[in-house]
C-alpha cells in the first residue's frame, strides 16, 4: 500500500479513540476523511469540527461519492465492527483496500523511527508521557494516543514526521504489525481471554511482539516480567529505576538511576506508584533516544495526564471527585493504592461499571477482591460494548462475591442521590464503559462548573 496514492480515507468506527487519532492524522496530512460510527460523541463532534463528514446509520447511500472509488480510497475498520456490517461488506466485496487500524498504523510507522509502548496496563499514560517528553525536547514526532491528553486536548500530537510514538495494542494481536526501534512492555497480566484463551497464550504473543523489534532496536521490560530486555522499576536494582522517592505538595519527587549515573530531582504530578512506573519507562526511552536531562525534567514536571486516568474532576478541601478508566482488577488495585497514598485518612466511595461480560466472567474473583478494599461501593450493570450477554454473568453475581459491608447494586440514574447520601470525602467513578458520560452530571450536581 502506498499512502501517497490515497486521496480519501473512510473509517468504519471512526469514533473509537484509536481510530479517531488516525483520522486526525490523515486530516493533518491533507487527505479527505469521512466515516461511520454507531452513535454521536464528543469525539465525532470534534472530528466534524475538523471538516470530517460522519454519519450514524450503516448505509452506503450516506457516503459521499468521492469515497466510492477503490483506486483513491483507503478503508480503515475497527475489529469491533460485526461481520454483518453492510458498509464493511460493500467495501470488502468491491475491490477496495480494507485494512484494520493496526495495519495502517504499521504502514505509517514503517518509514519512521518508531517508539512503541506495549502492556496490558499503562499503555496510554506511558505513551502520552513519552510523546510529551519528546515534544518538549523538540523532537520531530507524531504521537498516536489511546486517550485524550490533558496537555494537548487531543489523542494526536504532531510536531514532525521523523519519529512516531504509538501504543502497541495486544487486543486482537494488533501490535504484531509494528516494527519498532525502541519498545517497552509495561505488564503482561491476563486480559482479553476471549481472544487468547489463556494467560500463557497472551504471554507468548508478547514474546512474539518482542521479536518484531528492528535488528538494532532495544526492548525495555518492567523488572519481574519473564522477558529479556533492559529493565526498569521502582526502588530496585533495575537498569533504570526511581530512587529517593518523596511526596511534596501532592507530587512525587525522585531521582532516576540509569546505567550512566543518577539524574536528580525529577518532579511528577500524577499520583500512584503505577503512574510513577510509567514515568520511569518513558524517561528511560526518551534518554535512550537522546533527549537532554534538563529538558526531560521540565517536560515531566509539566505533564498533566490523560483524561479518565485518575483525573481530578473536583478537588477541594472538603470533597474530591476522581474519574478513572480502570477496567481490570490490577488497574483497580492501582487506583486504590494511589488514592490511599494521597488521602490516607479519608473515606473513599467507589462507583464501578464492569466492562464486558467475558472480562467480568474471567476475572470475577479478582474484581471482587479489589472492589472490597474501598470504604463504600456502588456497582452498576455490566457495560456490554461489543458483546452479547453470557448466561449467569451479571453484576448481581459479581456483587454476591464482594466482601464489603457498605455495598449497593444501583442503576446509573441513582448515582448522584447515592453520593449525596454518603459521607465519603473522596468519590471515584471507575470503568471503561459509558460511566464517563456521568462525570459532567456529577460535577453539575455538586455545583462545579465544567
N, C-alpha and C positions, 0 to 999 in steps of 0.2 A: 504494500500500500504506500503510495506517495501522497503525503498530506498536502503538498503544494498543488496537486491537481484537483484537490477537493475545494469546491466553492461553497457548498451548502452542507451543514451538519444538522441532522434531525435526531432528537433524543426521545426514546421511549422510556418514560420515567424520569423526566427532566428535573423534577422537584427533589429528587434524592440529594443528600448532602454531597456525595462524591460526584454524581452526575452534574449537578449544578456548577461545581468548581470547573469541570471540563467545559461546560457550556460557556462560562465566563471567559475561560482561556481562549476559546475559538472566537468569541466576540472581540476580545482584545487583539486577536491576530487577523482581524478583518474578514472573517468568514460570516456568512449569513446563517443564523441559527434559529431553529424553531423546535417545538417539542410537545409531547403529550404527558399529562400526569392525571392521576385519579381525582385529586382534589386541589383547589387553590390553597396556597400557604403564603407565609411571609417570603419564603424563598422564591416561589413562582412570581410573586408580585415584584420582587427586586429584579428578577430577570426581565420581566415585561418592561420595567423602567429602563433597562439597557437596550430596548428595542427588539427583544426576543418575542416571537409570537408563540403563545402557549394556549392549548385548548384542553378540555377536560372530559371529552367524550371519545371513546375508541371508535374513530370514524375517519376513514381515508378522505372523505369529501371535505373535511375541515382543514386538510393540509394544503398549503399554498402550492400551486402547480410547479413552481420553481424547484421544489424539493422532490418532485416525482420523476427526475431524470437520473437514471442509475449511473451515468457517466460522470456526473458532477456532485453527487450527493453521497455522503457517508452517513450510515445509520448506526447509532450507538444505543445499546439497550442495557438495562439492569437485569441481573438474574432474578429479581423479584417479580418480573413480568411473567404471567402464566403463558404456557404454550398455546393456549386458545386465543390469545390476543390477536384481533383481526389485523391491526396495523402491522404488528410484528410479522405475521404470516404473509401479508401483502408484500412487504419489502423482501422477505426471505425468498419468496417464490417468483420475484420479478427482476432478478439479476443485480440487485443492489449489494454493495459491500455492507454486511451487517455484522458488527463486532461488539463484544462485551466492553464495558467501560475499561476493564483492566488491560485488555489487549491494546486499546487506543493509548492508554497511559504508557504502556510498554513501548509503543511506537514513538511517542513524543520524547520519552526519556533516553531513547537509544543513542541519539546523537549528542547527548549532554554528559557532563559529569553528574552522576546520579547518586544522591544520598537517600537511602530508604530506611524506614522505621517499621519494624515488624514486631508482633507480640499480641497476645490475646487481650492485654490491658495496657493502657498508657500510650497507644499509638498517636492519637490526635494531639494530646498535650505535648508529647515529646516532639512530634513533627512541628507543632506551632512554635515551641521554644527554639528549636533548631533553625527554622525558617526566619524567625525574628532576629536571632543572633547573626545569621549570615547577612540579612538585610541591613542591620545596623552597621555591620562591618563592610557595607557597600559591595558585597559580592553580587555579580550579575546573575540573580537567581529567580526562578519561578517556583512557587511553593503551592502544592495541592493539598488542601486540608479536609479532614472529615468532620469539621465543626467550624463554627464561626469564631474567628479570632477577635478578642476584645480590643487588641491594638489596632486592627485594620477594618473591623466590622465587615469581614469578608472571609470566605473559605478559599480565596486565591490571593497570593501575594506575587506581584510581578515587579522585578527590578532588573530584568535582563533574561537571557535565554541560554547562557553557557552552562548553568548549573540548575538541576532540578532537585527538589526535596519532595518526597512522596510518602504516603502511608502505604506500606506493603500489606495488603489485606489478606488474611488467611481464609476468609469466607470463600467457599467455592474454589479454593486453591488459586485464587486470583493472582497472588503475588509471584507465582511461578512464571509470569510473563515478563518480569523485570530482570534487568541485568545490571545491578548497582555497582558503583565503585567503592562506596562505603555503605555498610548496612549494620543495623543493630537488631537484636532480639531482646525485648523487654521482659517477656513472660511466655510460658507455654502451658498455662493451666487449661484443663479440659474445657472445651466450648465447641459450639457448632457440631454436636454429636449427631445431629440429623444429617450432616454431610459426611462426617468422618467415621461414625460408628463407635469408635472408642478412642481413648486418650493416646494410645500408642501409635495409632494411625496419624493423629494430629501431630505428634512429636516427629514422626518420620517425615511429614510434609515440611515441617520447619527445617529439618536436616536437608531436604531437597532444595528449599529456598536458599540455604547457606551455600549450596553448590552453584547457585545462579550468579554469584558474585564474580565480577570480571577477574581474570587471572592474577593481576597485581592488586586486586582490591583487598579491603580489610573488613573483618566481621567483629563486631563488639557484642558481647553477651553479658547479661546480668550474672553476677557471681552466683554459682549454685546450679545454673542450668546445665543440662547434660550435652553441651556442645563445646567444641574447642573454639577459642577466639580471644580477643583482647577483653579483659574482664573489667566490670565497673560495679560499684556498690557503695554502701554507706558504713562508715566507721569499720572497715575491714581491710584486708591486705590485697584488694583488687589493684589492677594496673591504674585505674582512675577511681578515686573514692573521696567522699565528703568526710572531712575530719574537723575536729574542734567546733562542733555544731552548737550554736546558741540561738535562742529566740529573743529578738529585740524589737519591741513595739509591734508585736504580731507578725514579724517577718523572720525567716531563717537568715542567719549569718554563718558562713562556714569557710573553711579553707579546702582547696582541692589538691589532693595528692596526685601527681602524674608521674610517668616514667622519667620526666625531665626535671622533677622537683616539685615544690609546693607553690601554688598560687593562693594568695591570701585574701581573706575578707570579701568573698562574694556575698551579695545580698539577693534574696529571693523571696517574693511576696506571697507565693501560694502556700497554703497550709498542707500538712500531711507528708509523712515520710515517703509515700508513693510518688508524690509530686517532686520531692527533693531528689529521688532516684531518677526521675525523668529529666530533671535539670542537669544532673551529673553526666548522663549519657549524651545529652545534647551538647554540653560543653566539650566533652571528650571528642565528639565527631567534628565540632567546629575547630577545636585546637588542631586536630589531625589534618583538617582541610587547609589550615594555615592562617586562621584568624588571630589577630594580636590580643593578648591578655587584657589590656586596658579597655579595649573596645568591647570585649566579651563581658567584662564586669558591668559596663554601662548598659549593654543590651539586656543582661539578665535582670538588673535592677529595674529596668523599665518594662519588663514583661508583665502583661495584665491578665493573661489566662485565655481560656476558651469558654464561650457561652455554654451553660449547662454542665460545666466541670467545676464543682464546688464554687458556684457563682453566688456571691452575696447579692441578694435582692433587697433586703432591708438590714441595716446594721446600725442599731442604736444601743445605748447602754442598757435599756430595758428589754429589747426584743431583737432577735437576729433571725432572719429567714434566708436559708441557703437552698439553692436548686442544683441537683446533680444528676447526671445521665447514667449512673451506676446501674447495671442490669445483670450482674453476675455476683455470686456470694463473695468472691475475693474483692471485688470493687466496693461492695457494701461495707466489708470489713475495713477497707482503706478509708472510706468516708467516716466510719465510726472512729477510727484511730485519730483522724485529723480533727474531728470536732471535739473529741475528749482532750486532745493535746492543747487546743486553743481555748476551750471553755471547760476546765476540769471540774468546776463545782456547780455547773448549771444543769437544769433538767432539759432533756432532749426528746422532742416528739418527731418521729419519722413517719412519713406518708409514702408508702411504696406501691408502685404499679408493676406487677410482674410483666415481662416481655417475652412472648412466645410460649405456646403450650409445650413444645419439645424441651425448651430450656428449663421451664418450671418442672417438668417431669424428671429430667436428667439430674437436676441439682436441688431437688426439693428439700433434702435434709440440710444441705449447705445453706440454702436460703433461710430455713427455719432457725438454724443456729445463729446466723449473722443478724437476723432481724430481732432475735430475742435479746440482743445486747442493749437496745435503746430503752429509755425510761418509759416511753409510751409508743404505741404503734397503731397506725391506721392502714389497713390493707385494702387495696382496690381490686376489681376484677382483672383478669389476665388480658393484656393487650395482644390481639392475635397477629397483627401485622400481616405477613404473607400466608399464615397457616389457618387450617380448619381445626375445629375443636377436636380434642382427644378424650375419649370417654374416661371419666374418673379424674381427669387432670383439671382441677378448678382451684380458685383462690380459697374456697372453703376447705379443700384438702390440705393446702399449704397452711392455712390458718390453724387447723387442728394440731399441727406439728410444732407450732411456735410456742415456746415456753416463756410467755411474757404475761404477767397478770393484768397489765394495762394495754390490752389489745382490742381492736374492733375491726370488723369487716364492714366496709361502708361503700356507698355509691359516690361517684365524683361530685355530685351536686351537694353532698353533705360536708365536704372538706372544710369550708370556711366556718360553718357552725361548730364543727368539732374543734377547730383551732381555738375559736373564741371560748369554748368550754374548758379548755386546758389551761393549766398554769405554767406550762413549759415556757422557758425563756428562749429556747433555740428550737426552730422548726425547720425540718428538712423535707423537701419533695425529692423523691428518688425514682428513677426508671427511665427507660429508653422509648416508651410509647408516647401517647398524647398527653401525659401528665404535664409536660412542659407548657401546654396551652393554658393550664390552670394558673400559671405563675402570675400573669397580669391581673387576674381576678382576685387573687390573694393580696397582691400589692394594693389594689384599689380598695379592698375591704378594710385594710389597715391604714387607709388614707395616706398612702405613699405614692407620689406621682411616678408614672413610668418613665 
